[in-house]
Amino acid sequence: MGDARGRCDGNTLVVDTANMNDWDWLDATGTFHSDAITMVERFTFVDAKTMSYQVTITDPKVLTRPFTITLPFEKRARAANYELLEAACVEGEKSAEGLGFGEPPRP
């Protein structure tokens, strides 16, 4: 929901995001943010099965100081016949039907 720019720093992909709009929340509980929010995400391969994800969020209008969250992502075995589908994203679209898949909502 903003302007993201990526660059490589060794084996780390660094993504800086700024100019975020107010269409979303900062988290699933509805924490708001201002138009001054910026995020720096770091995706680092630790080994063949683990990636470290780190995000630093700065919002001088809402937060007293930046904060950082770090999470490990681990590769897992997929179930037989598992297919990963492409995630379609269309700004402002709220229904799967409008994206061209899924059944229409039932009354």
Biopython code that builds the backbone (N, CA, C, O; Angstrom):
import numpy as np
from Bio.PDB.StructureBuilder import StructureBuilder

atoms = [
    (1, "MET", "N", (0.828, -1.204, 0.000)),
    (1, "MET", "CA", (0.000, 0.000, 0.000)),
    (1, "MET", "C", (0.868, 1.263, 0.000)),
    (1, "MET", "O", (0.483, 2.300, 0.540)),
    (2, "GLY", "N", (2.040, 1.149, -0.615)),
    (2, "GLY", "CA", (2.947, 2.290, -0.682)),
    (2, "GLY", "C", (3.926, 2.091, -1.826)),
    (2, "GLY", "O", (3.716, 1.251, -2.701)),
    (3, "ASP", "N", (4.996, 2.871, -1.810)),
    (3, "ASP", "CA", (6.040, 2.764, -2.828)),
    (3, "ASP", "C", (7.197, 1.962, -2.246)),
    (3, "ASP", "O", (7.893, 2.431, -1.345)),
    (4, "ALA", "N", (7.400, 0.754, -2.760)),
    (4, "ALA", "CA", (8.446, -0.131, -2.261)),
    (4, "ALA", "C", (9.619, -0.147, -3.235)),
    (4, "ALA", "O", (9.436, -0.215, -4.450)),
    (5, "ARG", "N", (10.816, -0.084, -2.681)),
    (5, "ARG", "CA", (12.043, -0.151, -3.480)),
    (5, "ARG", "C", (12.949, -1.183, -2.847)),
    (5, "ARG", "O", (13.230, -1.121, -1.650)),
    (6, "GLY", "N", (13.412, -2.140, -3.651)),
    (6, "GLY", "CA", (14.264, -3.202, -3.142)),
    (6, "GLY", "C", (15.687, -3.078, -3.637)),
    (6, "GLY", "O", (15.950, -2.515, -4.699)),
    (7, "ARG", "N", (16.606, -3.619, -2.840)),
    (7, "ARG", "CA", (18.024, -3.649, -3.202)),
    (7, "ARG", "C", (18.665, -4.828, -2.494)),
    (7, "ARG", "O", (18.145, -5.308, -1.487)),
    (8, "CYS", "N", (19.766, -5.288, -3.002)),
    (8, "CYS", "CA", (20.483, -6.392, -2.372)),
    (8, "CYS", "C", (21.596, -5.851, -1.496)),
    (8, "CYS", "O", (22.279, -4.890, -1.850)),
    (9, "ASP", "N", (21.766, -6.485, -0.345)),
    (9, "ASP", "CA", (22.855, -6.178, 0.584)),
    (9, "ASP", "C", (23.463, -7.521, 0.979)),
    (9, "ASP", "O", (23.067, -8.116, 1.981)),
    (10, "GLY", "N", (24.423, -7.995, 0.191)),
    (10, "GLY", "CA", (24.964, -9.336, 0.392)),
    (10, "GLY", "C", (23.898, -10.370, 0.051)),
    (10, "GLY", "O", (23.342, -10.342, -1.047)),
    (11, "ASN", "N", (23.604, -11.287, 0.981)),
    (11, "ASN", "CA", (22.550, -12.283, 0.728)),
    (11, "ASN", "C", (21.207, -11.841, 1.316)),
    (11, "ASN", "O", (20.340, -12.674, 1.579)),
    (12, "THR", "N", (21.038, -10.543, 1.519)),
    (12, "THR", "CA", (19.813, -9.986, 2.085)),
    (12, "THR", "C", (19.125, -9.088, 1.060)),
    (12, "THR", "O", (19.754, -8.226, 0.446)),
    (13, "LEU", "N", (17.818, -9.309, 0.889)),
    (13, "LEU", "CA", (16.990, -8.395, 0.098)),
    (13, "LEU", "C", (16.430, -7.366, 1.061)),
    (13, "LEU", "O", (15.748, -7.727, 2.020)),
    (14, "VAL", "N", (16.707, -6.089, 0.824)),
    (14, "VAL", "CA", (16.226, -4.997, 1.671)),
    (14, "VAL", "C", (15.165, -4.240, 0.888)),
    (14, "VAL", "O", (15.417, -3.792, -0.230)),
    (15, "VAL", "N", (13.973, -4.096, 1.474)),
    (15, "VAL", "CA", (12.861, -3.397, 0.819)),
    (15, "VAL", "C", (12.465, -2.206, 1.680)),
    (15, "VAL", "O", (12.023, -2.368, 2.818)),
    (16, "ASP", "N", (12.629, -1.001, 1.124)),
    (16, "ASP", "CA", (12.212, 0.231, 1.805)),
    (16, "ASP", "C", (10.861, 0.650, 1.240)),
    (16, "ASP", "O", (10.703, 0.756, 0.024)),
    (17, "THR", "N", (9.883, 0.889, 2.117)),
    (17, "THR", "CA", (8.548, 1.294, 1.679)),
    (17, "THR", "C", (8.189, 2.623, 2.330)),
    (17, "THR", "O", (8.317, 2.787, 3.544)),
    (18, "ALA", "N", (7.736, 3.570, 1.508)),
    (18, "ALA", "CA", (7.317, 4.892, 1.978)),
    (18, "ALA", "C", (6.064, 5.293, 1.201)),
    (18, "ALA", "O", (5.569, 4.527, 0.374)),
    (19, "ASN", "N", (5.558, 6.483, 1.466)),
    (19, "ASN", "CA", (4.366, 7.018, 0.784)),
    (19, "ASN", "C", (3.187, 6.060, 0.896)),
    (19, "ASN", "O", (2.464, 5.837, -0.075)),
    (20, "MET", "N", (2.999, 5.501, 2.073)),
    (20, "MET", "CA", (1.903, 4.549, 2.275)),
    (20, "MET", "C", (0.578, 5.292, 2.408)),
    (20, "MET", "O", (0.511, 6.382, 2.975)),
    (21, "ASN", "N", (-0.476, 4.675, 1.870)),
    (21, "ASN", "CA", (-1.800, 5.282, 1.978)),
    (21, "ASN", "C", (-2.485, 4.786, 3.244)),
    (21, "ASN", "O", (-1.923, 3.979, 3.983)),
    (22, "ASP", "N", (-3.687, 5.264, 3.493)),
    (22, "ASP", "CA", (-4.401, 4.900, 4.715)),
    (22, "ASP", "C", (-5.469, 3.841, 4.469)),
    (22, "ASP", "O", (-6.468, 3.792, 5.187)),
    (23, "TRP", "N", (-5.268, 2.996, 3.467)),
    (23, "TRP", "CA", (-6.248, 1.953, 3.143)),
    (23, "TRP", "C", (-6.137, 0.742, 4.051)),
    (23, "TRP", "O", (-6.990, -0.144, 4.003)),
    (24, "ASP", "N", (-5.114, 0.687, 4.868)),
    (24, "ASP", "CA", (-4.918, -0.498, 5.690)),
    (24, "ASP", "C", (-4.592, -0.106, 7.124)),
    (24, "ASP", "O", (-4.502, 1.072, 7.470)),
    (25, "TRP", "N", (-4.421, -1.131, 7.939)),
    (25, "TRP", "CA", (-4.008, -0.944, 9.320)),
    (25, "TRP", "C", (-2.585, -1.440, 9.464)),
    (25, "TRP", "O", (-2.057, -2.126, 8.590)),
    (26, "LEU", "N", (-1.981, -1.088, 10.569)),
    (26, "LEU", "CA", (-0.628, -1.539, 10.843)),
    (26, "LEU", "C", (-0.598, -3.023, 11.207)),
    (26, "LEU", "O", (0.384, -3.716, 10.942)),
    (27, "ASP", "N", (-1.692, -3.505, 11.820)),
    (27, "ASP", "CA", (-1.766, -4.916, 12.220)),
    (27, "ASP", "C", (-3.208, -5.401, 12.149)),
    (27, "ASP", "O", (-4.104, -4.646, 11.773)),
    (28, "ALA", "N", (-3.428, -6.657, 12.509)),
    (28, "ALA", "CA", (-4.752, -7.269, 12.401)),
    (28, "ALA", "C", (-5.745, -6.743, 13.438)),
    (28, "ALA", "O", (-6.947, -6.976, 13.311)),
    (29, "THR", "N", (-5.259, -6.039, 14.459)),
    (29, "THR", "CA", (-6.166, -5.532, 15.493)),
    (29, "THR", "C", (-6.685, -4.134, 15.188)),
    (29, "THR", "O", (-7.495, -3.599, 15.943)),
    (30, "GLY", "N", (-6.230, -3.540, 14.097)),
    (30, "GLY", "CA", (-6.746, -2.237, 13.694)),
    (30, "GLY", "C", (-5.902, -1.056, 14.134)),
    (30, "GLY", "O", (-6.390, 0.074, 14.132)),
    (31, "THR", "N", (-4.649, -1.281, 14.513)),
    (31, "THR", "CA", (-3.770, -0.183, 14.893)),
    (31, "THR", "C", (-3.543, 0.712, 13.675)),
    (31, "THR", "O", (-3.112, 0.248, 12.619)),
    (32, "PHE", "N", (-3.838, 1.990, 13.840)),
    (32, "PHE", "CA", (-3.721, 2.910, 12.709)),
    (32, "PHE", "C", (-2.286, 3.405, 12.570)),
    (32, "PHE", "O", (-1.449, 3.210, 13.452)),
    (33, "HIS", "N", (-2.031, 4.047, 11.441)),
    (33, "HIS", "CA", (-0.736, 4.679, 11.199)),
    (33, "HIS", "C", (-0.984, 5.984, 10.472)),
    (33, "HIS", "O", (-2.084, 6.234, 9.979)),
    (34, "SER", "N", (0.031, 6.803, 10.410)),
    (34, "SER", "CA", (-0.101, 8.090, 9.720)),
    (34, "SER", "C", (0.509, 8.001, 8.322)),
    (34, "SER", "O", (1.017, 6.958, 7.913)),
    (35, "ASP", "N", (0.446, 9.106, 7.612)),
    (35, "ASP", "CA", (1.043, 9.164, 6.280)),
    (35, "ASP", "C", (2.564, 9.259, 6.334)),
    (35, "ASP", "O", (3.227, 9.237, 5.297)),
    (36, "ALA", "N", (3.122, 9.364, 7.548)),
    (36, "ALA", "CA", (4.574, 9.468, 7.706)),
    (36, "ALA", "C", (5.244, 8.119, 7.945)),
    (36, "ALA", "O", (6.458, 8.065, 8.141)),
    (37, "ILE", "N", (4.479, 7.033, 7.932)),
    (37, "ILE", "CA", (5.038, 5.709, 8.220)),
    (37, "ILE", "C", (6.007, 5.267, 7.128)),
    (37, "ILE", "O", (5.780, 5.504, 5.941)),
    (38, "THR", "N", (7.084, 4.624, 7.548)),
    (38, "THR", "CA", (8.016, 3.977, 6.627)),
    (38, "THR", "C", (8.348, 2.598, 7.195)),
    (38, "THR", "O", (8.294, 2.378, 8.405)),
    (39, "MET", "N", (8.688, 1.686, 6.306)),
    (39, "MET", "CA", (9.053, 0.324, 6.709)),
    (39, "MET", "C", (10.321, -0.078, 5.982)),
    (39, "MET", "O", (10.492, 0.216, 4.798)),
    (40, "VAL", "N", (11.204, -0.748, 6.695)),
    (40, "VAL", "CA", (12.390, -1.341, 6.086)),
    (40, "VAL", "C", (12.327, -2.834, 6.396)),
    (40, "VAL", "O", (12.421, -3.245, 7.552)),
    (41, "GLU", "N", (12.165, -3.639, 5.343)),
    (41, "GLU", "CA", (12.089, -5.093, 5.486)),
    (41, "GLU", "C", (13.390, -5.709, 5.010)),
    (41, "GLU", "O", (13.981, -5.271, 4.023)),
    (42, "ARG", "N", (13.832, -6.750, 5.740)),
    (42, "ARG", "CA", (15.067, -7.453, 5.391)),
    (42, "ARG", "C", (14.770, -8.947, 5.312)),
    (42, "ARG", "O", (14.350, -9.552, 6.298)),
    (43, "PHE", "N", (14.988, -9.538, 4.147)),
    (43, "PHE", "CA", (14.804, -10.972, 3.904)),
    (43, "PHE", "C", (16.189, -11.585, 3.741)),
    (43, "PHE", "O", (16.874, -11.321, 2.752)),
    (44, "THR", "N", (16.609, -12.408, 4.714)),
    (44, "THR", "CA", (17.951, -12.978, 4.708)),
    (44, "THR", "C", (17.877, -14.494, 4.758)),
    (44, "THR", "O", (17.213, -15.050, 5.632)),
    (45, "PHE", "N", (18.554, -15.178, 3.825)),
    (45, "PHE", "CA", (18.626, -16.634, 3.869)),
    (45, "PHE", "C", (19.663, -17.043, 4.904)),
    (45, "PHE", "O", (20.841, -16.704, 4.792)),
    (46, "VAL", "N", (19.204, -17.778, 5.913)),
    (46, "VAL", "CA", (20.078, -18.259, 6.979)),
    (46, "VAL", "C", (20.721, -19.564, 6.558)),
    (46, "VAL", "O", (21.920, -19.762, 6.753)),
    (47, "ASP", "N", (19.922, -20.464, 5.975)),
    (47, "ASP", "CA", (20.404, -21.719, 5.417)),
    (47, "ASP", "C", (19.431, -22.131, 4.319)),
    (47, "ASP", "O", (18.552, -21.356, 3.942)),
    (48, "ALA", "N", (19.586, -23.353, 3.807)),
    (48, "ALA", "CA", (18.766, -23.805, 2.671)),
    (48, "ALA", "C", (17.281, -23.902, 3.008)),
    (48, "ALA", "O", (16.452, -23.894, 2.098)),
    (49, "LYS", "N", (16.925, -23.993, 4.276)),
    (49, "LYS", "CA", (15.523, -24.153, 4.655)),
    (49, "LYS", "C", (14.982, -23.030, 5.523)),
    (49, "LYS", "O", (13.821, -23.083, 5.930)),
    (50, "THR", "N", (15.785, -22.018, 5.818)),
    (50, "THR", "CA", (15.351, -20.965, 6.733)),
    (50, "THR", "C", (15.653, -19.579, 6.172)),
    (50, "THR", "O", (16.743, -19.315, 5.665)),
    (51, "MET", "N", (14.658, -18.707, 6.278)),
    (51, "MET", "CA", (14.834, -17.312, 5.914)),
    (51, "MET", "C", (14.456, -16.462, 7.121)),
    (51, "MET", "O", (13.440, -16.717, 7.768)),
    (52, "SER", "N", (15.251, -15.474, 7.418)),
    (52, "SER", "CA", (14.952, -14.545, 8.498)),
    (52, "SER", "C", (14.246, -13.331, 7.899)),
    (52, "SER", "O", (14.716, -12.747, 6.923)),
    (53, "TYR", "N", (13.112, -12.960, 8.496)),
    (53, "TYR", "CA", (12.367, -11.762, 8.071)),
    (53, "TYR", "C", (12.450, -10.755, 9.193)),
    (53, "TYR", "O", (12.132, -11.070, 10.340)),
    (54, "GLN", "N", (12.875, -9.544, 8.875)),
    (54, "GLN", "CA", (12.966, -8.479, 9.872)),
    (54, "GLN", "C", (12.339, -7.220, 9.288)),
    (54, "GLN", "O", (12.619, -6.853, 8.147)),
    (55, "VAL", "N", (11.498, -6.567, 10.067)),
    (55, "VAL", "CA", (10.887, -5.317, 9.619)),
    (55, "VAL", "C", (11.054, -4.272, 10.712)),
    (55, "VAL", "O", (10.805, -4.537, 11.888)),
    (56, "THR", "N", (11.480, -3.082, 10.306)),
    (56, "THR", "CA", (11.573, -1.949, 11.209)),
    (56, "THR", "C", (10.548, -0.909, 10.752)),
    (56, "THR", "O", (10.560, -0.461, 9.605)),
    (57, "ILE", "N", (9.669, -0.542, 11.672)),
    (57, "ILE", "CA", (8.585, 0.395, 11.362)),
    (57, "ILE", "C", (8.847, 1.704, 12.083)),
    (57, "ILE", "O", (9.101, 1.733, 13.287)),
    (58, "THR", "N", (8.778, 2.785, 11.320)),
    (58, "THR", "CA", (8.983, 4.129, 11.858)),
    (58, "THR", "C", (7.777, 4.977, 11.485)),
    (58, "THR", "O", (7.381, 5.023, 10.320)),
    (59, "ASP", "N", (7.195, 5.644, 12.467)),
    (59, "ASP", "CA", (6.074, 6.555, 12.217)),
    (59, "ASP", "C", (6.126, 7.663, 13.265)),
    (59, "ASP", "O", (5.511, 7.536, 14.324)),
    (60, "PRO", "N", (6.850, 8.747, 12.986)),
    (60, "PRO", "CA", (7.044, 9.796, 13.993)),
    (60, "PRO", "C", (5.758, 10.512, 14.432)),
    (60, "PRO", "O", (5.740, 11.158, 15.479)),
    (61, "LYS", "N", (4.692, 10.403, 13.644)),
    (61, "LYS", "CA", (3.427, 11.042, 14.032)),
    (61, "LYS", "C", (2.617, 10.193, 15.013)),
    (61, "LYS", "O", (1.763, 10.720, 15.725)),
    (62, "VAL", "N", (2.882, 8.866, 15.055)),
    (62, "VAL", "CA", (2.091, 7.965, 15.896)),
    (62, "VAL", "C", (2.946, 7.278, 16.969)),
    (62, "VAL", "O", (2.498, 7.104, 18.102)),
    (63, "LEU", "N", (4.165, 6.893, 16.615)),
    (63, "LEU", "CA", (5.022, 6.128, 17.524)),
    (63, "LEU", "C", (6.063, 7.018, 18.185)),
    (63, "LEU", "O", (6.530, 7.984, 17.581)),
    (64, "THR", "N", (6.431, 6.699, 19.426)),
    (64, "THR", "CA", (7.464, 7.465, 20.118)),
    (64, "THR", "C", (8.860, 7.110, 19.634)),
    (64, "THR", "O", (9.784, 7.915, 19.748)),
    (65, "ARG", "N", (9.017, 5.895, 19.088)),
    (65, "ARG", "CA", (10.300, 5.465, 18.524)),
    (65, "ARG", "C", (10.051, 4.306, 17.558)),
    (65, "ARG", "O", (9.018, 3.642, 17.648)),
    (66, "PRO", "N", (10.978, 4.058, 16.644)),
    (66, "PRO", "CA", (10.821, 2.922, 15.731)),
    (66, "PRO", "C", (10.856, 1.605, 16.512)),
    (66, "PRO", "O", (11.418, 1.534, 17.604)),
    (67, "PHE", "N", (10.242, 0.557, 15.931)),
    (67, "PHE", "CA", (10.349, -0.770, 16.523)),
    (67, "PHE", "C", (10.642, -1.785, 15.432)),
    (67, "PHE", "O", (10.342, -1.567, 14.258)),
    (68, "THR", "N", (11.237, -2.905, 15.849)),
    (68, "THR", "CA", (11.654, -3.949, 14.920)),
    (68, "THR", "C", (11.072, -5.289, 15.343)),
    (68, "THR", "O", (11.045, -5.622, 16.528)),
    (69, "ILE", "N", (10.607, -6.054, 14.359)),
    (69, "ILE", "CA", (10.096, -7.403, 14.568)),
    (69, "ILE", "C", (10.956, -8.335, 13.715)),
    (69, "ILE", "O", (11.248, -8.026, 12.560)),
    (70, "THR", "N", (11.361, -9.475, 14.281)),
    (70, "THR", "CA", (12.133, -10.470, 13.544)),
    (70, "THR", "C", (11.434, -11.818, 13.658)),
    (70, "THR", "O", (11.083, -12.251, 14.756)),
    (71, "LEU", "N", (11.231, -12.481, 12.516)),
    (71, "LEU", "CA", (10.576, -13.790, 12.474)),
    (71, "LEU", "C", (11.358, -14.731, 11.569)),
    (71, "LEU", "O", (11.847, -14.310, 10.521)),
    (72, "PRO", "N", (11.486, -16.004, 11.957)),
    (72, "PRO", "CA", (12.078, -16.983, 11.041)),
    (72, "PRO", "C", (10.987, -17.606, 10.175)),
    (72, "PRO", "O", (9.894, -17.892, 10.664)),
    (73, "PHE", "N", (11.274, -17.813, 8.922)),
    (73, "PHE", "CA", (10.381, -18.545, 8.021)),
    (73, "PHE", "C", (11.097, -19.831, 7.644)),
    (73, "PHE", "O", (12.224, -19.804, 7.149)),
    (74, "GLU", "N", (10.432, -20.964, 7.883)),
    (74, "GLU", "CA", (11.048, -22.253, 7.594)),
    (74, "GLU", "C", (10.318, -22.955, 6.463)),
    (74, "GLU", "O", (9.087, -22.987, 6.431)),
    (75, "LYS", "N", (11.081, -23.518, 5.534)),
    (75, "LYS", "CA", (10.514, -24.276, 4.424)),
    (75, "LYS", "C", (9.985, -25.602, 4.959)),
    (75, "LYS", "O", (10.652, -26.281, 5.739)),
    (76, "ARG", "N", (8.796, -25.954, 4.535)),
    (76, "ARG", "CA", (8.185, -27.204, 4.971)),
    (76, "ARG", "C", (7.841, -28.049, 3.760)),
    (76, "ARG", "O", (7.684, -27.539, 2.650)),
    (77, "ALA", "N", (7.728, -29.335, 3.988)),
    (77, "ALA", "CA", (7.343, -30.245, 2.908)),
    (77, "ALA", "C", (5.893, -29.988, 2.528)),
    (77, "ALA", "O", (5.054, -29.759, 3.399)),
    (78, "ARG", "N", (5.598, -30.023, 1.257)),
    (78, "ARG", "CA", (4.230, -29.819, 0.781)),
    (78, "ARG", "C", (3.488, -31.137, 0.701)),
    (78, "ARG", "O", (4.084, -32.192, 0.483)),
    (79, "ALA", "N", (2.186, -31.063, 0.878)),
    (79, "ALA", "CA", (1.347, -32.248, 0.736)),
    (79, "ALA", "C", (1.308, -32.659, -0.737)),
    (79, "ALA", "O", (1.546, -31.842, -1.627)),
    (80, "ALA", "N", (1.006, -33.931, -0.980)),
    (80, "ALA", "CA", (0.891, -34.418, -2.357)),
    (80, "ALA", "C", (-0.186, -33.639, -3.095)),
    (80, "ALA", "O", (-1.212, -33.288, -2.512)),
    (81, "ASN", "N", (0.039, -33.372, -4.354)),
    (81, "ASN", "CA", (-0.892, -32.645, -5.223)),
    (81, "ASN", "C", (-1.135, -31.210, -4.770)),
    (81, "ASN", "O", (-2.159, -30.622, -5.119)),
    (82, "TYR", "N", (-0.219, -30.639, -4.006)),
    (82, "TYR", "CA", (-0.348, -29.253, -3.544)),
    (82, "TYR", "C", (0.035, -28.307, -4.668)),
    (82, "TYR", "O", (1.041, -28.514, -5.347)),
    (83, "GLU", "N", (-0.753, -27.285, -4.863)),
    (83, "GLU", "CA", (-0.462, -26.287, -5.889)),
    (83, "GLU", "C", (-0.548, -24.906, -5.269)),
    (83, "GLU", "O", (-1.553, -24.562, -4.647)),
    (84, "LEU", "N", (0.495, -24.120, -5.434)),
    (84, "LEU", "CA", (0.513, -22.755, -4.929)),
    (84, "LEU", "C", (-0.055, -21.850, -6.015)),
    (84, "LEU", "O", (0.513, -21.752, -7.103)),
    (85, "LEU", "N", (-1.170, -21.191, -5.725)),
    (85, "LEU", "CA", (-1.824, -20.331, -6.704)),
    (85, "LEU", "C", (-1.304, -18.905, -6.599)),
    (85, "LEU", "O", (-0.929, -18.439, -5.523)),
    (86, "GLU", "N", (-1.291, -18.235, -7.721)),
    (86, "GLU", "CA", (-0.885, -16.839, -7.763)),
    (86, "GLU", "C", (-1.891, -16.002, -6.986)),
    (86, "GLU", "O", (-3.098, -16.222, -7.082)),
    (87, "ALA", "N", (-1.390, -15.043, -6.217)),
    (87, "ALA", "CA", (-2.265, -14.146, -5.471)),
    (87, "ALA", "C", (-2.524, -12.911, -6.325)),
    (87, "ALA", "O", (-1.597, -12.170, -6.651)),
    (88, "ALA", "N", (-3.780, -12.692, -6.683)),
    (88, "ALA", "CA", (-4.146, -11.528, -7.483)),
    (88, "ALA", "C", (-4.472, -10.373, -6.556)),
    (88, "ALA", "O", (-5.144, -10.558, -5.541)),
    (89, "CYS", "N", (-4.010, -9.207, -6.891)),
    (89, "CYS", "CA", (-4.256, -8.025, -6.070)),
    (89, "CYS", "C", (-4.764, -6.910, -6.981)),
    (89, "CYS", "O", (-4.076, -6.498, -7.914)),
    (90, "VAL", "N", (-5.952, -6.435, -6.707)),
    (90, "VAL", "CA", (-6.543, -5.362, -7.485)),
    (90, "VAL", "C", (-6.986, -4.289, -6.500)),
    (90, "VAL", "O", (-7.815, -4.555, -5.630)),
    (91, "GLU", "N", (-6.445, -3.080, -6.625)),
    (91, "GLU", "CA", (-6.766, -2.029, -5.670)),
    (91, "GLU", "C", (-8.259, -1.765, -5.595)),
    (91, "GLU", "O", (-8.922, -1.568, -6.613)),
    (92, "GLY", "N", (-8.774, -1.764, -4.383)),
    (92, "GLY", "CA", (-10.172, -1.443, -4.166)),
    (92, "GLY", "C", (-11.114, -2.624, -4.320)),
    (92, "GLY", "O", (-12.282, -2.524, -3.944)),
    (93, "GLU", "N", (-10.637, -3.748, -4.865)),
    (93, "GLU", "CA", (-11.508, -4.911, -5.075)),
    (93, "GLU", "C", (-11.676, -5.658, -3.764)),
    (93, "GLU", "O", (-10.691, -5.969, -3.095)),
    (94, "LYS", "N", (-12.909, -5.945, -3.394)),
    (94, "LYS", "CA", (-13.190, -6.591, -2.118)),
    (94, "LYS", "C", (-13.707, -8.014, -2.251)),
    (94, "LYS", "O", (-13.817, -8.713, -1.245)),
    (95, "SER", "N", (-14.028, -8.467, -3.456)),
    (95, "SER", "CA", (-14.634, -9.788, -3.581)),
    (95, "SER", "C", (-13.823, -10.673, -4.520)),
    (95, "SER", "O", (-13.226, -10.200, -5.487)),
    (96, "ALA", "N", (-13.817, -11.967, -4.212)),
    (96, "ALA", "CA", (-13.125, -12.922, -5.074)),
    (96, "ALA", "C", (-13.799, -12.999, -6.434)),
    (96, "ALA", "O", (-13.133, -13.189, -7.452)),
    (97, "GLU", "N", (-15.119, -12.853, -6.454)),
    (97, "GLU", "CA", (-15.850, -12.918, -7.722)),
    (97, "GLU", "C", (-15.363, -11.826, -8.679)),
    (97, "GLU", "O", (-15.214, -12.064, -9.878)),
    (98, "GLY", "N", (-15.116, -10.634, -8.144)),
    (98, "GLY", "CA", (-14.659, -9.523, -8.973)),
    (98, "GLY", "C", (-13.274, -9.742, -9.541)),
    (98, "GLY", "O", (-12.895, -9.095, -10.517)),
    (99, "LEU", "N", (-12.511, -10.645, -8.946)),
    (99, "LEU", "CA", (-11.175, -10.947, -9.438)),
    (99, "LEU", "C", (-11.199, -12.039, -10.498)),
    (99, "LEU", "O", (-10.161, -12.375, -11.069)),
    (100, "GLY", "N", (-12.395, -12.602, -10.768)),
    (100, "GLY", "CA", (-12.532, -13.591, -11.820)),
    (100, "GLY", "C", (-12.476, -15.028, -11.354)),
    (100, "GLY", "O", (-12.334, -15.934, -12.175)),
    (101, "PHE", "N", (-12.584, -15.260, -10.059)),
    (101, "PHE", "CA", (-12.633, -16.628, -9.566)),
    (101, "PHE", "C", (-13.530, -16.679, -8.336)),
    (101, "PHE", "O", (-13.836, -15.655, -7.726)),
    (102, "GLY", "N", (-13.933, -17.863, -7.995)),
    (102, "GLY", "CA", (-14.795, -18.028, -6.827)),
    (102, "GLY", "C", (-16.258, -17.915, -7.206)),
    (102, "GLY", "O", (-16.597, -17.433, -8.286)),
    (103, "GLU", "N", (-17.112, -18.358, -6.317)),
    (103, "GLU", "CA", (-18.540, -18.275, -6.545)),
    (103, "GLU", "C", (-19.065, -16.942, -6.054)),
    (103, "GLU", "O", (-18.482, -16.344, -5.150)),
    (104, "PRO", "N", (-20.153, -16.467, -6.634)),
    (104, "PRO", "CA", (-20.723, -15.199, -6.151)),
    (104, "PRO", "C", (-21.276, -15.394, -4.737)),
    (104, "PRO", "O", (-21.657, -16.507, -4.375)),
    (105, "PRO", "N", (-21.324, -14.334, -3.941)),
    (105, "PRO", "CA", (-21.856, -14.450, -2.593)),
    (105, "PRO", "C", (-23.326, -14.883, -2.608)),
    (105, "PRO", "O", (-24.094, -14.498, -3.489)),
    (106, "ARG", "N", (-23.684, -15.668, -1.639)),
    (106, "ARG", "CA", (-25.082, -16.127, -1.531)),
    (106, "ARG", "C", (-25.872, -15.134, -0.677)),
    (106, "ARG", "O", (-25.363, -14.594, 0.306)),
    (107, "PRO", "N", (-27.141, -14.903, -1.079)),
    (107, "PRO", "CA", (-27.949, -13.929, -0.307)),
    (107, "PRO", "C", (-28.308, -14.434, 1.069)),
    (107, "PRO", "O", (-28.978, -13.734, 1.828)),
]
sb = StructureBuilder()
sb.init_structure("model")
sb.init_model(0)
sb.init_chain("A")
sb.init_seg("    ")
for serial, (resi, resn, name, xyz) in enumerate(atoms, 1):
    if name == "N":
        sb.init_residue(resn, " ", resi, " ")
    sb.init_atom(name, np.array(xyz, "f"), 0.0, 1.0, " ", f" {name:<3s}", serial, name[0])
structure = sb.get_structure()
